[in-house]
Amino acid sequence: MQEIGIIVAMDEEREAILKIMTDTKVEQIYNLRFLRGKIQGKNCVLVKSGIGKVNAARTTQVMLQNFNILYVINLGAGGSINGMLNIGDILIGRQVVQHDFDITAFGHSKGYITGIGNSIMCDRNLVDELEQIIKSIPERNYQIKIGVIATGDIFCSEAWMKDKIRAKFDADVVDMECAAIGQVCYLDNVPFMVIRAISDTPNGKNASTFDENLKLASKRCANILKEFLV
């Protein structure tokens, strides 16, 4: 039986998805709690990785080695570095980059990973399918766009850093997990997709904004996931 792998980083993101999930059963592997169940009749496996690239990569590999995964979806909150994206808007990843990966001393561009390249593309068929579904969603008070997500092991909180990442990678959103998940999926030849809802914008005081909007962002992601899995 193939299952859809769903990876989140935080409790709030997991709880939002559990509200649309049925017939859940827990399977513990190492210290990871995998929740197997159904969303819209589709077999799914949900897990919380914890924050950061190492946690995300490790969790992805454990999932792929222990379950028959059809494809992986990573979702959760993200910070907007595109002035056109506001709190509560949704960004679907077209590609992901690691903005903190730096071997420029050896003549490579910032973000270039040996054996991987400058970026990793999300699965085009999944993105195209979600884009078509988005067009059929009834009138809403938030935007849904497709773009670039930049991952790094740092909570981006300064406007200068936001501007630097935006300029270097033409990115729309920053997070701390999705490109690590994407790298493992790429190496294991498993399709993946990313859904991020805007919780904050780096401005020197966005940590509190993130906390205030985490539940909203989590609920928006869960709603998009539910529409996608119809």
N, C-alpha and C positions, 0 to 999 in steps of 0.2 A: 504493500500500500504506500503510495507516494503522499507526502504531506507538504504543506506550504510552511516554510520556516519564517517566523516573525520574531525579530530581535529589537528590544528596547533597552534603554540604559537605566531608567529610573522607575520607582514604584508607581508614581502617578500615571506614567505612560502605560505600564502593565495593567493597572486597575481599570483604565478606560477601555482597554481591549477586552478584558475579562467580562465587562458588562455586555459585550455583543457576542460572547463565546458561550457555547453550550456543551454539555456532556464532558466536562473537564476531568481529567485524571492527571495526577502528579507522578512524574518520574524523576528521581534524583540521580544525577550523575556528577561525581565529585561534589562540589558544593553548589552546583547549578540546579535550579528547580525548573524543570521543563513541564509545561502544562499542555497536554494533548487534548484536543477537543474539536469542535466544529464552529465555523462562522459561515452563515448562509449555506449550510449543508456541506461546506468544503472542509476537508481534513486539514487541521493546522497544528503546529507546535509553536508555543509562545515561551520565550525565555527573557529574563532580565540579565543583561551582561554586567551591569555596573558601568561607571563612567570611565572614558578614556580608551585609547587605541589598543593597548595590550589586553584589557578586559574584553573589548569588543572582538578582537581577532581570536583570542583564545576561545571565547564562547562560540563563535562561528565555526571554528574547527571541530570543537566537541560536538556541536549539533550535526555537522555534516558527516561525521564519523559514526554517529549513533542512530541516525534517522535517515529514512529514504526521502530526501528533500527534493521537491520538484523545482522550487526556486525560493529565494530569500527576499523578504521585505524588511527593511530597517525603517523605523519611523519614530517620531518624537519631536521635541522642541528644538528650535534653532534660532540663531541670532541673525537679523537682517543686516547685510552690508550693502544692500541695494536700496537707494532712497525711495524706490517705487513700491517696496514691500513693507507693509505695516503689520502691527500686532494682529494676530489671528489669521493672516493670509497663509496660503499653502504654497510650498515650493516642491515640485516633483523633480528629482535629480535626473538630468540628462547625462551628466558625468560628474565624477568626484576627483578631488585632488588632495594631497597632503601638503598643506602650506608650510609646515614646520620641518619637512624633510629637506636636508641641505647637504649636497655633495658638490657645491659649486666650486670648491677648491680643486676639483678634478675636471673642470671645464664643462660641467653639466648645468643646465638651468635649474633654478630653485623649484623644488617639488619633483624633480626627475628621480625615479626609482629604478635601479638597475634591474633589467629583466621585465620591467613593467612599462616604463615610459613616463610621460609627463602627467597623464591622467588615466582614469579607468572609466570606460563607458558603462552606463547602466544598460540593462537589456532593452534593446530597441523595441522588440515586440511587446514587452510588458508596458513600456512607457507609452507606446502608440495606443495600446488598448485602453490604458487609463485615461489618456487624453480624449479618446472618443467618449468614454463614460462621463468624463467631466462635463463635456458639452451638453449632456442630457440631464445634468443635475438641475433641479428647479432653482428659481431665483434665490440668490444668497447675498449676504452683506459682506463678503470677503472675496479676495482674488485667489485664483489658482493659476500658477505659472510653472513653466518648465525652465530649468537653468542649471547652474553649476554650484556645487556644494564643496566648501573647503574645510578640511578636517585638520585639527591639531590638538596636541596635548596641553591646551591652555584654554581657560574660559576667556574669550576675547572681551575685554572690558574698556578698552581705550579707543577713542575715535581715530587716532593716528594709525593704530594697528588695523582697524577696520578698513581705512582708506588704502593702506599699503597692500593688504590682501586683495581688495577689490581691484586695484590697479594692476597687480602682478598676474592674477589668475582670472580676471573678468568674472569673479564669483559673485553669487547672489546671497548666499547664506553661509554661516560658519557653524560648525558643530565639533564634537570631540570623538565621534565613533565611525561615521558611515564609510569613509574611505578605507579604514582598516578592515571593515566587513567586506567592502568591495574587493580589496586586494586578495583576501582569502578566497572569496568566491571565484575571482578571476583565475587564481592559481589552481583551484579545484574544479574549474570548468562548470560552475553552477551559476545560472542566471540570477541576477539580483536587481532590486529596485529600492529607491529611497523616497520617503514621504516626510517632509519636515514642515511643521507649523511654526510661524514666527511668534516667539515669546518675548523678544527684547531686541534692542538695537544698541551696539556698543557705544557708550557715551560717557564713561567714567563712573556711572552709578546704575548700571543696568542689572547688577546682581539682584537688587530688590525687585526690579521690573520682571526679571525672569521668574522669581518666586511667585509673584502676583499672577502671572499669566500661564504658569506651567499646566494647570488643570484645563484651562481653555484650549491650549495648544494640543494637549493630549486628547481631549474630546474631539477636536476637529480632525486629527489624524485618524482616530478610530472611526469616525463617520465616513471619511473618504475610503478607508479600508473596507468598511461594510458595503459601500456602493460598488467598489471594485470587485468584490467576491460574490456578487449576486449571480 
